[in-house]
Amino acid sequence: MDLIWKAAAEVPTGIPTGIPPVVTDAASKVMADSPAGALLILTAVALIVALYLLVIRQPGQHRAAMEKKDEAHDEDRDDWQKLLQGEHDKRIEELRNVTMGLANATAAMSVFSQTQADRTATLQEIANKLDRVSITATSNSAMLDRNLQQFQDRIADLSGLVRNLIGGPQTPNNGGR
């Protein structure tokens, strides 16, 4: 057993990386001394191999597998982020285009509304002026009717006076009012 401990002491890390010749010599002596020693050696070797697999190799493999999985996950995440960013940018561009279209349509409608408002105001002004013209025409028509009536009355009066002067037949308006 001293030989096994000496062999283990030869390994600087304390973890066997191979079987040193001292261990082989010690194992040969133990196996030669008794079959129980051989079983003990085989059990020790099995324990060393099991410990190697559990303590050194398994965590290293697990760590490597986790790193590989993390790298794949990071790549997938980056791909998804790029895809989502692309979709996001596309939606933003579509919204900008729609907003610009709405702004243009609003501007056009504003111009149309302004034009329509101008037309409406102009038509309202024309309607007001036509109302004033109609009132003036009605007033003028009434004045013209009065003036016409006055002229007709005057003409009838003058005609009656002229007939009196010349001695002709009398009219109902003869002699004035």
CORMONOR-V900077 format. One record per backbone hydrogen bond with DSSP energy under -1.0 kcal/mol. CO is the residue of the C=O (numbers start at 1). NH is the residue of the N-H. E is the energy in kcal/mol with one decimal. If there is no record, write none. Layout:
# CORMONOR-V900077
co=[CO	CO]
nh=[NH	NH]
e=[E	E]
This chain:
# CORMONOR-V900077
co=[1	2	3	4	5	6	20	21	22	23	24	25	26	27	28	29	30	34	35	36	37	38	39	40	41	42	43	44	45	46	47	48	49	50	51	52	52	53	56	57	58	59	60	61	62	63	64	65	66	67	68	69	70	71	72	73	74	75	76	77	78	79	80	81	82	83	84	85	86	87	88	89	90	91	92	93	94	95	96	97	98	99	100	101	102	103	104	105	106	107	108	109	110	111	112	113	114	115	116	117	118	119	120	121	122	123	124	125	126	127	128	129	130	131	132	133	134	135	136	137	138	139	140	141	142	143	144	145	146	147	148	149	150	151	152	153	154	155	156	157	158	159	160	161	162	163	163	171	173]
nh=[5	6	7	8	9	10	24	25	26	27	28	29	30	31	32	33	34	38	39	40	41	42	43	44	45	46	47	48	49	50	51	52	53	54	55	56	57	58	60	61	62	63	64	65	66	67	68	69	70	71	72	73	74	75	76	77	78	79	80	81	82	83	84	85	86	87	88	89	90	91	92	93	94	95	96	97	98	99	100	101	102	103	104	105	106	107	108	109	110	111	112	113	114	115	116	117	118	119	120	121	122	123	124	125	126	127	128	129	130	131	132	133	134	135	136	137	138	139	140	141	142	143	144	145	146	147	148	149	150	151	152	153	154	155	156	157	158	159	160	161	162	163	164	165	166	167	168	174	176]
e=[-2.2	-2.5	-2.3	-2.5	-2.0	-1.1	-1.7	-2.4	-2.6	-3.0	-2.2	-2.1	-2.5	-2.5	-1.9	-1.8	-1.9	-1.3	-2.1	-2.4	-2.8	-2.9	-2.8	-2.5	-3.0	-2.7	-2.9	-2.6	-2.9	-3.0	-3.2	-2.8	-2.8	-3.1	-3.6	-1.5	-2.8	-2.9	-1.4	-3.0	-3.3	-3.4	-2.6	-3.1	-2.9	-2.7	-2.6	-2.8	-3.2	-2.7	-2.6	-3.0	-3.1	-2.8	-2.9	-3.1	-2.9	-2.8	-2.9	-3.0	-2.6	-2.7	-3.4	-2.9	-2.6	-2.6	-3.0	-3.0	-2.5	-2.7	-2.6	-2.5	-2.6	-2.9	-2.6	-2.6	-2.8	-2.9	-2.9	-2.7	-2.9	-2.7	-2.9	-2.9	-3.0	-2.7	-2.8	-3.0	-2.7	-2.8	-3.1	-3.8	-3.3	-3.3	-3.6	-3.5	-3.2	-3.0	-3.0	-2.9	-2.9	-3.2	-2.5	-2.7	-2.8	-2.8	-2.7	-2.8	-3.1	-2.5	-2.4	-3.1	-3.0	-2.9	-3.2	-3.6	-3.0	-2.9	-3.8	-3.3	-2.7	-2.8	-3.6	-2.9	-2.5	-3.3	-3.5	-2.8	-3.0	-3.3	-3.5	-2.8	-2.8	-3.5	-2.7	-2.7	-3.7	-3.1	-2.4	-2.4	-2.8	-2.2	-2.1	-2.2	-2.1	-1.5	-2.6	-2.1	-1.8]
